[in-house]
Amino acid sequence: MTEINNPMRTATSEIHWDKVESYIRREVPYLGKETMKSKAFSNGYSNLTYLVEIGDWQAVMRRPPFGPIPPRAHDMEREYRILEKIYPVFPLAPKPLLFCEDPKIMERHFYIMEKKSGVVLDHDLPEVYEKTERTGQLVSEAFVETLVKLHNIDIKATGLDTIGRPEGYLERQVHGWIKRYQNSKTEDIDNVTHIEKWLTENIPLSPAPTIVHNDFKLNNMMYCSEDPGKVVGVFDWEMCTIGDPMTDLGSAVAYWTAEGESFSGLPSVTGQPGFYSRKEILENYAQISGRDVSNFDFYLTFAFYKIAVILQQIYYRWKIGKANDERFETLIIGVRNLIENASRSQRKEFLK
């Protein structure tokens, strides 16, 4: 956990922590008399996450980013309700504790969930792990096993089939993300039009629907501090739904950065010795899950394109002056790199 120090936090004074503390004390019994402490977690470009502490009691607060946000985006209530359904059958998800929509406490909805203890792997291995190839192998194995475990949940038996519409899911996704790109386009990038045409004309038949996390990547997970082969948490469920599990696998492989890559917004620890290659992630998933991955080139192409769109949307907000975070200025480089990867994947050249 680190204190964030960047322009995104210039508006944190808008959070009235005294009101948040009063709310928590009303809802949670037997808290100590110590003053509540809060600290921002180091995170990405989306929802804001804070550690809150009152004595020995610890929890995590999630709220939308400050400033203008698109309609229906950053829906804290939906994320909270999904966690209510997911946690009982997949306890790697954080247990949801409180949901608040009172504008007298905060100008936007927020929720509070349990704090899990462990380490998040991002740009490097933590000091508590040995920097050996065996560590990378254990992390990789646990990563794949966790994704398979999530996709193997019986959505009908658990009542989770109500959180999404699997019919036509992949087609809606493809057309929806293309629309998002067109709405945030800032320059002409080679191959974008060709990739978009190819995606719309080559949508495969989806396998049986499963839970789809929709942002499954290594730095959205937490590992045990003592055991790099044990996952203790999976976070960021805001886009979770029911749909095509291959979209999760595509994103997981796309985010799994290889040695020597430095794409903006993607973690780099997976390029270190011992970690699976992207192809090994795919092969291991296929072996454990038994699912057909013969159309994976489509899903990987779409994943690279989708991540490019995410960065493009953020860059667009910066370009028009709606976001002042200095990190956003170079995101267009990541967009171009990701589009090139999508092009290579579309040509079946990426996982050779």
N, C-alpha and C positions, 0 to 999 in steps of 0.2 A: 504494500500500500504506500502510495506517495502523495504528497500534497501537489495539486496541480497549480502551475504558475504560468498561465498564458491568457491571451485576451478573451477567451471564452468565459473566463471567470470574473470579468470586470463587473458582471451584473449579479454576482452571488449575493450582494447586499440586499437584493430583492427577497431573499429567503429570510423570513423573520423566525429565527431559530427559537426565540422564546415562545412563540405561538406553537411551533412544532413540538417543543418540549412539553408544554401544557397539554397538548392533545395526546401525546404518548402517555403521559402520567394518568390521564383520565381513563385511557383504554387498557393499560397494562398494570395489573396490581403488583404490590410489594416491591416497587422500585426504591432504590436508596435515595438519600437526601442530596447526594452529590449533584453538582450542576452538570447538565448534559454537554458533552463535547461532540463536535462534528468535524469531519475531515473528508475532502473529496478524493475519491479514488482516481488514479490515472486511468483514463479511458479513451475511447475513440472519438468519433464525430457525431454520436447519436445521443441517446438519453443520458442524463447526468446521474451519477451514482455516488452516494455519500455513506460513510461509516458514521453511525450515531452510537454514543456510549453514555450510559448513566450508571456509574459505579462499575459493577461486574457485568451488567447487562449490555449486550451489544446487538446491533441489528444493522440492516442496510436499507437506505431510502433510495427510491428511484423516482425521478421526475423528468418531464420533457425538457429539451434545451430551452434557453432563453431566446427571446426574439420571435419574429414571425415564423410560423411553421405551416406546412400544407394541411388542408382539411383532412381529417381522419388519420393523420400521421401521429406517431408517438402516443398511441392510445393506452394510457396507464390502466384504465379499468379492464380493457380486454386482456392485457398481459396478466393482470392480477387474477382474473377469473380463469384464465388458462392454467396458471400455476395451481389454482385450487383443484383443478381436475387432474393435472399432470403429477403433482407431488405424491399423491397416495400410491400411484403405480410406478413412478419413476423418481424415487427420492433423491436422485442426484440433482434434480431441480430444487431450488430453494423453497422452503416452506413459506407461503405467504402469511403475513401476520395481520396487517391493517391496511385498509384502503380508505383514502380521504378525498372527498370532492368539495369540501367546504372552502369557498373563496375567501372567507375571513381568516383562514389559516395559511393558505397559499393560493396564488392566483391561478394555478393549474392543478389538475388532479395529480396525486402522488400515492405511492404505496410503500409499505415497509415489509421487509422479509427477513428471514433468518440470515445470520452471517455464518458462512461456512469457513473452515480453517484449512489452509493449505497454501500451495504456490500456483501462480499463473505463469505459464511459459509464453514468452513473447519474443524478444530479440536475442535472448541468451538463456543458458541454463542457470538456475539459481545456485547460490553458493552451497546450499544443503545437499545438492546432488554431485556425485562424482562425474567429472567431464570425461566419460568413457563412451565407447561405441555401444556398450551394453545398455547404458542409460537411454540413449537414443532409440534403441530397439524396443525397450520396455515401454517408453512413452508412446511410440508408434503403435505397438500392439494394443495397448489400452485404448488409444484413440479410436481405432477401428472397431474394437469390441464394444465400445460404448455406443457408437453409431448403430451398429447392428442391433444391440439391445433395445435402443430406442425404436428402431423400425420394426422390431418383433413384437411390440406391445399390441395386444388384441384390441383394436379400437372399438369394436362393437361391444365386447364383453365389459369394457371399462367405461362405456358411454362417451368416449372421446370422438366418436364419429360425428358428433353434433357441432364441432368447432370449425368445420370447413365444408366446402363443396367440392368433392373430388371429381365430379363429372365435368369434363372440359377444363380441368385445372391447368394442365400444361399449356394449352392453347391460350387461355386467359393470361397466363404468366408471360408468354412470349410477346403477345401483342401489347400487354400492359407495360412491359419494360421498354419496348421500342417507343411507345408513346412518351414515356418518361424521358427518354433520351432526346427525342425531337423537341420536347418542351423545354429542355435545358441546354440545347446545343449552343456552343459558342464559336466553333470553327469547323471547317471541313477536315475530316480525318480519313486518310486512305482506308479503303476496304469496309467502312461502316455500312454503306448502302448494300454492298454485296453480302455481307454477313447477315444483315437484317432480312434480305430477300431469301437467303438460304435457310435461315431459321424458320421463317413462316411457311416455306414450301417443304420442309423435311421434318415436321413434328411427328415423332414416333408414337406408337400406341403405348400408353402408360401401363405399367404393371399394377397389381392390386394396390390400392391406396394404403398409406400408413400415416402415422404422425410425421410431419415434416417440420423440423426446427426452423429452417430457412435462413440460418446464419451459423451453421455448424462449422466451427474452426477452432484451432488449438487454443488461441487466447480468449475464447469464450468458455474455457473449461478450467477446472482447478484440480490439481494433483495432490496427493498425499505428500507431506513434507518428508516423510521417512521412506516412501516407496514410490519411485517413478513409474511403477507399473500399475498404480491404483488411482483411479479417478474418483474425486470426492464431490465434484460439483459441475454442473452445466448451467450456463447463464444466458441472459439476453433472449427471452422467449417472446419478444414483442411481435414477431412475424410468424409464430408457430401456427400451423393449420393442418388440415388433412389433405394429402395430395400424393404426388409422385415421389417416391423415395429417392429416385435417381437424381432429382434436382439437389437434394442434400449431399449426395455423394459427389456430384459435379462441383458444388461449391467447396466441399471439403478438400478435394484434390486440387482445385484451382488455388486455394489459399495456402496449400502445402508448398511453400516456396522452396525451390531447389538451390543447390550451392551456386553462389555467384550472382544470384538474382537480387535485385533491390527495388522491386516495384513499390511505389508509394502506397502505403496503407496495408501492406502484407507483412506478416511476421517473418523473421529470418532464421530462427533457431533450427528449423527443420532442415536447413542446408548443412548442418554440422554432421560430422562423422557418426555413423550408427543409425541415423534416422532413415526410415523407409524412403524410397523414392516415390514419386507420384504413381508410377506404374505399380509399385509394390503395394501401395495403399489400395488401389483398385483391385488388384489380384487377391489381396487378403480379404477384402470385403466380399468379393464374389465367392471365395472359398467358404468363409464362415456363414454367410447369409444364404447361399444357394441361389441368389437372384441372378437373372440374366443381365449381363452388362454389355451385350453385343452392340447396343446403340450408344455406347458411352461417349463417342466423339461428339454427338449432338449435345449431350448434357454438359460436357466440358466446354464446348464452344459457347453455349448459352451462359454458363457460369462466369467465364471470363468477360463476356459481354455485359452481364448483369452487374458485376463488380465495377466495371468501367462506368456504367451508368450511375451507380451510387457515388463514385468519385466525381463524375461530371456534374451531378446535381449539387454537390457541395461546392465544387469550383464555380458553378454558375451563380450561386448565392454570394460567393465572394466577389465575383466579377461585377455584379450589379450593385455591390455595396451593402448587401443584406447580412453579411457576415464579415467580421474583421479579424478573424484568427489568421495570424501570419503563416501557419502551416498550410493553409488552403491555396496559397499562391502557386505552389508547385504541383498541385494535384493533376493538372492537365498532362504532365509528363507520365504519371501513372495511367491516365486514361489511354494515352497513345500506346504505351507498352502493353496494356491489357487487350486492346483491340488487335494488336499484332499477334498476341498469343491466341486470341479467338480465331484469327485468320489461319494460323498454323494448325490449330485443332480442327478447324473445318476441313482443312486439306489432309487430315489424318497424319500430320507430321509431328505432333507434339509428344505423344507417348511412345514413339518408336524405341 
